[in-house]
Amino acid sequence: MAPRTKYDLAWQVEGVDQPLQAPEIFRNLQQLDKTSIPVDQTVGTSNGVCSEAFVGNIENLLLGMRQQLRIQILYETYLGNLQIGFFCHLRADWQFLGCSRYFGRVIILSDAKSASGLKH
């Protein structure tokens, strides 16, 4: 899930300022955040405040590499600062081992007031 979504969920409270508890099935899962997951999706009338979380057992996920990892050194761009840059390129695909029932996608509706993820 996106970092904003992760921290927005952590600050959610129930009616009497008690922290909102995750469902039992999600409590022991490792939660990783990734900034490439969008936080401005629209679902129904939500108007661009939805995000996604992907849940699954990564032991049932395969990574197939189409090309080798290519690393190119960029001297010219950083030479003025006495630095060296790197350009890396990899082409790969993800594939479910067996079937996709081991993975799921959860749509999360974020409160518009806490869109910054800093709700206290």
MODELLER restraints for C-alpha pairs under 7 A, 6 or more apart:
rsr = mdl.restraints
at = mdl.atoms
rsr.add(forms.Gaussian(group=physical.xy_distance, feature=features.Distance(at['CA:1:A'], at['CA:32:A']), mean=6.67, stdev=0.5))
rsr.add(forms.Gaussian(group=physical.xy_distance, feature=features.Distance(at['CA:1:A'], at['CA:33:A']), mean=4.92, stdev=0.5))
rsr.add(forms.Gaussian(group=physical.xy_distance, feature=features.Distance(at['CA:1:A'], at['CA:34:A']), mean=6.02, stdev=0.5))
rsr.add(forms.Gaussian(group=physical.xy_distance, feature=features.Distance(at['CA:1:A'], at['CA:37:A']), mean=6.45, stdev=0.5))
rsr.add(forms.Gaussian(group=physical.xy_distance, feature=features.Distance(at['CA:1:A'], at['CA:52:A']), mean=5.93, stdev=0.5))
rsr.add(forms.Gaussian(group=physical.xy_distance, feature=features.Distance(at['CA:1:A'], at['CA:53:A']), mean=4.33, stdev=0.5))
rsr.add(forms.Gaussian(group=physical.xy_distance, feature=features.Distance(at['CA:1:A'], at['CA:54:A']), mean=6.65, stdev=0.5))
rsr.add(forms.Gaussian(group=physical.xy_distance, feature=features.Distance(at['CA:2:A'], at['CA:33:A']), mean=5.13, stdev=0.5))
rsr.add(forms.Gaussian(group=physical.xy_distance, feature=features.Distance(at['CA:2:A'], at['CA:34:A']), mean=5.13, stdev=0.5))
rsr.add(forms.Gaussian(group=physical.xy_distance, feature=features.Distance(at['CA:2:A'], at['CA:35:A']), mean=5.38, stdev=0.5))
rsr.add(forms.Gaussian(group=physical.xy_distance, feature=features.Distance(at['CA:2:A'], at['CA:37:A']), mean=5.36, stdev=0.5))
rsr.add(forms.Gaussian(group=physical.xy_distance, feature=features.Distance(at['CA:2:A'], at['CA:39:A']), mean=6.90, stdev=0.5))
rsr.add(forms.Gaussian(group=physical.xy_distance, feature=features.Distance(at['CA:3:A'], at['CA:33:A']), mean=5.14, stdev=0.5))
rsr.add(forms.Gaussian(group=physical.xy_distance, feature=features.Distance(at['CA:3:A'], at['CA:34:A']), mean=6.42, stdev=0.5))
rsr.add(forms.Gaussian(group=physical.xy_distance, feature=features.Distance(at['CA:3:A'], at['CA:35:A']), mean=6.42, stdev=0.5))
rsr.add(forms.Gaussian(group=physical.xy_distance, feature=features.Distance(at['CA:4:A'], at['CA:116:A']), mean=6.75, stdev=0.5))
rsr.add(forms.Gaussian(group=physical.xy_distance, feature=features.Distance(at['CA:4:A'], at['CA:117:A']), mean=4.76, stdev=0.5))
rsr.add(forms.Gaussian(group=physical.xy_distance, feature=features.Distance(at['CA:5:A'], at['CA:51:A']), mean=6.84, stdev=0.5))
rsr.add(forms.Gaussian(group=physical.xy_distance, feature=features.Distance(at['CA:5:A'], at['CA:117:A']), mean=6.78, stdev=0.5))
rsr.add(forms.Gaussian(group=physical.xy_distance, feature=features.Distance(at['CA:7:A'], at['CA:117:A']), mean=5.75, stdev=0.5))
rsr.add(forms.Gaussian(group=physical.xy_distance, feature=features.Distance(at['CA:8:A'], at['CA:114:A']), mean=6.78, stdev=0.5))
rsr.add(forms.Gaussian(group=physical.xy_distance, feature=features.Distance(at['CA:8:A'], at['CA:117:A']), mean=4.74, stdev=0.5))
rsr.add(forms.Gaussian(group=physical.xy_distance, feature=features.Distance(at['CA:8:A'], at['CA:118:A']), mean=6.98, stdev=0.5))
rsr.add(forms.Gaussian(group=physical.xy_distance, feature=features.Distance(at['CA:8:A'], at['CA:119:A']), mean=6.83, stdev=0.5))
rsr.add(forms.Gaussian(group=physical.xy_distance, feature=features.Distance(at['CA:11:A'], at['CA:119:A']), mean=6.38, stdev=0.5))
rsr.add(forms.Gaussian(group=physical.xy_distance, feature=features.Distance(at['CA:11:A'], at['CA:120:A']), mean=6.50, stdev=0.5))
rsr.add(forms.Gaussian(group=physical.xy_distance, feature=features.Distance(at['CA:12:A'], at['CA:19:A']), mean=6.19, stdev=0.5))
rsr.add(forms.Gaussian(group=physical.xy_distance, feature=features.Distance(at['CA:12:A'], at['CA:20:A']), mean=5.58, stdev=0.5))
rsr.add(forms.Gaussian(group=physical.xy_distance, feature=features.Distance(at['CA:13:A'], at['CA:19:A']), mean=4.40, stdev=0.5))
rsr.add(forms.Gaussian(group=physical.xy_distance, feature=features.Distance(at['CA:13:A'], at['CA:20:A']), mean=4.71, stdev=0.5))
rsr.add(forms.Gaussian(group=physical.xy_distance, feature=features.Distance(at['CA:14:A'], at['CA:20:A']), mean=5.46, stdev=0.5))
rsr.add(forms.Gaussian(group=physical.xy_distance, feature=features.Distance(at['CA:38:A'], at['CA:51:A']), mean=6.10, stdev=0.5))
rsr.add(forms.Gaussian(group=physical.xy_distance, feature=features.Distance(at['CA:39:A'], at['CA:49:A']), mean=6.35, stdev=0.5))
rsr.add(forms.Gaussian(group=physical.xy_distance, feature=features.Distance(at['CA:39:A'], at['CA:50:A']), mean=5.80, stdev=0.5))
rsr.add(forms.Gaussian(group=physical.xy_distance, feature=features.Distance(at['CA:39:A'], at['CA:51:A']), mean=4.55, stdev=0.5))
rsr.add(forms.Gaussian(group=physical.xy_distance, feature=features.Distance(at['CA:40:A'], at['CA:48:A']), mean=4.33, stdev=0.5))
rsr.add(forms.Gaussian(group=physical.xy_distance, feature=features.Distance(at['CA:40:A'], at['CA:49:A']), mean=4.95, stdev=0.5))
rsr.add(forms.Gaussian(group=physical.xy_distance, feature=features.Distance(at['CA:40:A'], at['CA:50:A']), mean=5.70, stdev=0.5))
rsr.add(forms.Gaussian(group=physical.xy_distance, feature=features.Distance(at['CA:40:A'], at['CA:51:A']), mean=6.57, stdev=0.5))
rsr.add(forms.Gaussian(group=physical.xy_distance, feature=features.Distance(at['CA:41:A'], at['CA:48:A']), mean=4.57, stdev=0.5))
rsr.add(forms.Gaussian(group=physical.xy_distance, feature=features.Distance(at['CA:41:A'], at['CA:49:A']), mean=5.91, stdev=0.5))
rsr.add(forms.Gaussian(group=physical.xy_distance, feature=features.Distance(at['CA:41:A'], at['CA:50:A']), mean=4.80, stdev=0.5))
rsr.add(forms.Gaussian(group=physical.xy_distance, feature=features.Distance(at['CA:41:A'], at['CA:51:A']), mean=6.06, stdev=0.5))
rsr.add(forms.Gaussian(group=physical.xy_distance, feature=features.Distance(at['CA:42:A'], at['CA:48:A']), mean=4.26, stdev=0.5))
rsr.add(forms.Gaussian(group=physical.xy_distance, feature=features.Distance(at['CA:42:A'], at['CA:49:A']), mean=6.37, stdev=0.5))
rsr.add(forms.Gaussian(group=physical.xy_distance, feature=features.Distance(at['CA:42:A'], at['CA:50:A']), mean=5.88, stdev=0.5))
rsr.add(forms.Gaussian(group=physical.xy_distance, feature=features.Distance(at['CA:43:A'], at['CA:50:A']), mean=6.79, stdev=0.5))
rsr.add(forms.Gaussian(group=physical.xy_distance, feature=features.Distance(at['CA:49:A'], at['CA:109:A']), mean=6.26, stdev=0.5))
rsr.add(forms.Gaussian(group=physical.xy_distance, feature=features.Distance(at['CA:49:A'], at['CA:110:A']), mean=5.54, stdev=0.5))
rsr.add(forms.Gaussian(group=physical.xy_distance, feature=features.Distance(at['CA:49:A'], at['CA:112:A']), mean=6.43, stdev=0.5))
rsr.add(forms.Gaussian(group=physical.xy_distance, feature=features.Distance(at['CA:50:A'], at['CA:107:A']), mean=6.80, stdev=0.5))
rsr.add(forms.Gaussian(group=physical.xy_distance, feature=features.Distance(at['CA:50:A'], at['CA:108:A']), mean=5.51, stdev=0.5))
rsr.add(forms.Gaussian(group=physical.xy_distance, feature=features.Distance(at['CA:50:A'], at['CA:109:A']), mean=4.52, stdev=0.5))
rsr.add(forms.Gaussian(group=physical.xy_distance, feature=features.Distance(at['CA:50:A'], at['CA:110:A']), mean=5.72, stdev=0.5))
rsr.add(forms.Gaussian(group=physical.xy_distance, feature=features.Distance(at['CA:51:A'], at['CA:107:A']), mean=5.96, stdev=0.5))
rsr.add(forms.Gaussian(group=physical.xy_distance, feature=features.Distance(at['CA:51:A'], at['CA:108:A']), mean=5.17, stdev=0.5))
rsr.add(forms.Gaussian(group=physical.xy_distance, feature=features.Distance(at['CA:51:A'], at['CA:109:A']), mean=6.58, stdev=0.5))
rsr.add(forms.Gaussian(group=physical.xy_distance, feature=features.Distance(at['CA:52:A'], at['CA:105:A']), mean=6.67, stdev=0.5))
rsr.add(forms.Gaussian(group=physical.xy_distance, feature=features.Distance(at['CA:52:A'], at['CA:106:A']), mean=5.54, stdev=0.5))
rsr.add(forms.Gaussian(group=physical.xy_distance, feature=features.Distance(at['CA:52:A'], at['CA:107:A']), mean=4.67, stdev=0.5))
rsr.add(forms.Gaussian(group=physical.xy_distance, feature=features.Distance(at['CA:52:A'], at['CA:108:A']), mean=5.67, stdev=0.5))
rsr.add(forms.Gaussian(group=physical.xy_distance, feature=features.Distance(at['CA:53:A'], at['CA:105:A']), mean=5.82, stdev=0.5))
rsr.add(forms.Gaussian(group=physical.xy_distance, feature=features.Distance(at['CA:53:A'], at['CA:106:A']), mean=5.05, stdev=0.5))
rsr.add(forms.Gaussian(group=physical.xy_distance, feature=features.Distance(at['CA:53:A'], at['CA:107:A']), mean=6.57, stdev=0.5))
rsr.add(forms.Gaussian(group=physical.xy_distance, feature=features.Distance(at['CA:54:A'], at['CA:104:A']), mean=5.83, stdev=0.5))
rsr.add(forms.Gaussian(group=physical.xy_distance, feature=features.Distance(at['CA:54:A'], at['CA:105:A']), mean=4.61, stdev=0.5))
rsr.add(forms.Gaussian(group=physical.xy_distance, feature=features.Distance(at['CA:54:A'], at['CA:106:A']), mean=6.22, stdev=0.5))
rsr.add(forms.Gaussian(group=physical.xy_distance, feature=features.Distance(at['CA:55:A'], at['CA:103:A']), mean=5.61, stdev=0.5))
rsr.add(forms.Gaussian(group=physical.xy_distance, feature=features.Distance(at['CA:55:A'], at['CA:104:A']), mean=5.15, stdev=0.5))
rsr.add(forms.Gaussian(group=physical.xy_distance, feature=features.Distance(at['CA:55:A'], at['CA:105:A']), mean=6.18, stdev=0.5))
rsr.add(forms.Gaussian(group=physical.xy_distance, feature=features.Distance(at['CA:56:A'], at['CA:102:A']), mean=5.54, stdev=0.5))
rsr.add(forms.Gaussian(group=physical.xy_distance, feature=features.Distance(at['CA:56:A'], at['CA:103:A']), mean=4.09, stdev=0.5))
rsr.add(forms.Gaussian(group=physical.xy_distance, feature=features.Distance(at['CA:56:A'], at['CA:104:A']), mean=6.21, stdev=0.5))
rsr.add(forms.Gaussian(group=physical.xy_distance, feature=features.Distance(at['CA:57:A'], at['CA:102:A']), mean=6.01, stdev=0.5))
rsr.add(forms.Gaussian(group=physical.xy_distance, feature=features.Distance(at['CA:57:A'], at['CA:103:A']), mean=6.68, stdev=0.5))
rsr.add(forms.Gaussian(group=physical.xy_distance, feature=features.Distance(at['CA:60:A'], at['CA:96:A']), mean=6.12, stdev=0.5))
rsr.add(forms.Gaussian(group=physical.xy_distance, feature=features.Distance(at['CA:60:A'], at['CA:97:A']), mean=4.99, stdev=0.5))
rsr.add(forms.Gaussian(group=physical.xy_distance, feature=features.Distance(at['CA:61:A'], at['CA:94:A']), mean=6.87, stdev=0.5))
rsr.add(forms.Gaussian(group=physical.xy_distance, feature=features.Distance(at['CA:61:A'], at['CA:95:A']), mean=5.88, stdev=0.5))
rsr.add(forms.Gaussian(group=physical.xy_distance, feature=features.Distance(at['CA:61:A'], at['CA:96:A']), mean=4.83, stdev=0.5))
rsr.add(forms.Gaussian(group=physical.xy_distance, feature=features.Distance(at['CA:61:A'], at['CA:97:A']), mean=5.58, stdev=0.5))
rsr.add(forms.Gaussian(group=physical.xy_distance, feature=features.Distance(at['CA:62:A'], at['CA:94:A']), mean=5.73, stdev=0.5))
rsr.add(forms.Gaussian(group=physical.xy_distance, feature=features.Distance(at['CA:62:A'], at['CA:95:A']), mean=5.14, stdev=0.5))
rsr.add(forms.Gaussian(group=physical.xy_distance, feature=features.Distance(at['CA:62:A'], at['CA:96:A']), mean=6.21, stdev=0.5))
rsr.add(forms.Gaussian(group=physical.xy_distance, feature=features.Distance(at['CA:62:A'], at['CA:97:A']), mean=6.44, stdev=0.5))
rsr.add(forms.Gaussian(group=physical.xy_distance, feature=features.Distance(at['CA:63:A'], at['CA:92:A']), mean=6.72, stdev=0.5))
rsr.add(forms.Gaussian(group=physical.xy_distance, feature=features.Distance(at['CA:63:A'], at['CA:93:A']), mean=5.83, stdev=0.5))
rsr.add(forms.Gaussian(group=physical.xy_distance, feature=features.Distance(at['CA:63:A'], at['CA:94:A']), mean=4.82, stdev=0.5))
rsr.add(forms.Gaussian(group=physical.xy_distance, feature=features.Distance(at['CA:63:A'], at['CA:95:A']), mean=6.47, stdev=0.5))
rsr.add(forms.Gaussian(group=physical.xy_distance, feature=features.Distance(at['CA:64:A'], at['CA:92:A']), mean=5.47, stdev=0.5))
rsr.add(forms.Gaussian(group=physical.xy_distance, feature=features.Distance(at['CA:64:A'], at['CA:93:A']), mean=5.15, stdev=0.5))
rsr.add(forms.Gaussian(group=physical.xy_distance, feature=features.Distance(at['CA:64:A'], at['CA:94:A']), mean=6.29, stdev=0.5))
rsr.add(forms.Gaussian(group=physical.xy_distance, feature=features.Distance(at['CA:65:A'], at['CA:91:A']), mean=6.15, stdev=0.5))
rsr.add(forms.Gaussian(group=physical.xy_distance, feature=features.Distance(at['CA:65:A'], at['CA:92:A']), mean=4.24, stdev=0.5))
rsr.add(forms.Gaussian(group=physical.xy_distance, feature=features.Distance(at['CA:65:A'], at['CA:93:A']), mean=6.45, stdev=0.5))
rsr.add(forms.Gaussian(group=physical.xy_distance, feature=features.Distance(at['CA:66:A'], at['CA:91:A']), mean=5.46, stdev=0.5))
rsr.add(forms.Gaussian(group=physical.xy_distance, feature=features.Distance(at['CA:66:A'], at['CA:92:A']), mean=5.30, stdev=0.5))
rsr.add(forms.Gaussian(group=physical.xy_distance, feature=features.Distance(at['CA:67:A'], at['CA:90:A']), mean=6.46, stdev=0.5))
rsr.add(forms.Gaussian(group=physical.xy_distance, feature=features.Distance(at['CA:67:A'], at['CA:91:A']), mean=5.64, stdev=0.5))
rsr.add(forms.Gaussian(group=physical.xy_distance, feature=features.Distance(at['CA:68:A'], at['CA:90:A']), mean=6.52, stdev=0.5))
rsr.add(forms.Gaussian(group=physical.xy_distance, feature=features.Distance(at['CA:69:A'], at['CA:89:A']), mean=5.89, stdev=0.5))
rsr.add(forms.Gaussian(group=physical.xy_distance, feature=features.Distance(at['CA:69:A'], at['CA:90:A']), mean=4.82, stdev=0.5))
rsr.add(forms.Gaussian(group=physical.xy_distance, feature=features.Distance(at['CA:70:A'], at['CA:88:A']), mean=5.58, stdev=0.5))
rsr.add(forms.Gaussian(group=physical.xy_distance, feature=features.Distance(at['CA:70:A'], at['CA:89:A']), mean=5.16, stdev=0.5))
rsr.add(forms.Gaussian(group=physical.xy_distance, feature=features.Distance(at['CA:70:A'], at['CA:90:A']), mean=6.47, stdev=0.5))
rsr.add(forms.Gaussian(group=physical.xy_distance, feature=features.Distance(at['CA:71:A'], at['CA:86:A']), mean=6.61, stdev=0.5))
rsr.add(forms.Gaussian(group=physical.xy_distance, feature=features.Distance(at['CA:71:A'], at['CA:87:A']), mean=5.68, stdev=0.5))
rsr.add(forms.Gaussian(group=physical.xy_distance, feature=features.Distance(at['CA:71:A'], at['CA:88:A']), mean=4.50, stdev=0.5))
rsr.add(forms.Gaussian(group=physical.xy_distance, feature=features.Distance(at['CA:71:A'], at['CA:89:A']), mean=6.60, stdev=0.5))
rsr.add(forms.Gaussian(group=physical.xy_distance, feature=features.Distance(at['CA:72:A'], at['CA:86:A']), mean=5.68, stdev=0.5))
rsr.add(forms.Gaussian(group=physical.xy_distance, feature=features.Distance(at['CA:72:A'], at['CA:87:A']), mean=5.07, stdev=0.5))
rsr.add(forms.Gaussian(group=physical.xy_distance, feature=features.Distance(at['CA:72:A'], at['CA:88:A']), mean=6.38, stdev=0.5))
rsr.add(forms.Gaussian(group=physical.xy_distance, feature=features.Distance(at['CA:73:A'], at['CA:84:A']), mean=6.97, stdev=0.5))
rsr.add(forms.Gaussian(group=physical.xy_distance, feature=features.Distance(at['CA:73:A'], at['CA:85:A']), mean=5.90, stdev=0.5))
rsr.add(forms.Gaussian(group=physical.xy_distance, feature=features.Distance(at['CA:73:A'], at['CA:86:A']), mean=4.69, stdev=0.5))
rsr.add(forms.Gaussian(group=physical.xy_distance, feature=features.Distance(at['CA:73:A'], at['CA:87:A']), mean=6.38, stdev=0.5))
rsr.add(forms.Gaussian(group=physical.xy_distance, feature=features.Distance(at['CA:74:A'], at['CA:84:A']), mean=6.10, stdev=0.5))
rsr.add(forms.Gaussian(group=physical.xy_distance, feature=features.Distance(at['CA:74:A'], at['CA:85:A']), mean=4.79, stdev=0.5))
rsr.add(forms.Gaussian(group=physical.xy_distance, feature=features.Distance(at['CA:74:A'], at['CA:86:A']), mean=5.56, stdev=0.5))
rsr.add(forms.Gaussian(group=physical.xy_distance, feature=features.Distance(at['CA:74:A'], at['CA:87:A']), mean=6.92, stdev=0.5))
rsr.add(forms.Gaussian(group=physical.xy_distance, feature=features.Distance(at['CA:75:A'], at['CA:84:A']), mean=5.38, stdev=0.5))
rsr.add(forms.Gaussian(group=physical.xy_distance, feature=features.Distance(at['CA:75:A'], at['CA:85:A']), mean=6.47, stdev=0.5))
rsr.add(forms.Gaussian(group=physical.xy_distance, feature=features.Distance(at['CA:78:A'], at['CA:84:A']), mean=5.59, stdev=0.5))
rsr.add(forms.Gaussian(group=physical.xy_distance, feature=features.Distance(at['CA:78:A'], at['CA:85:A']), mean=6.37, stdev=0.5))
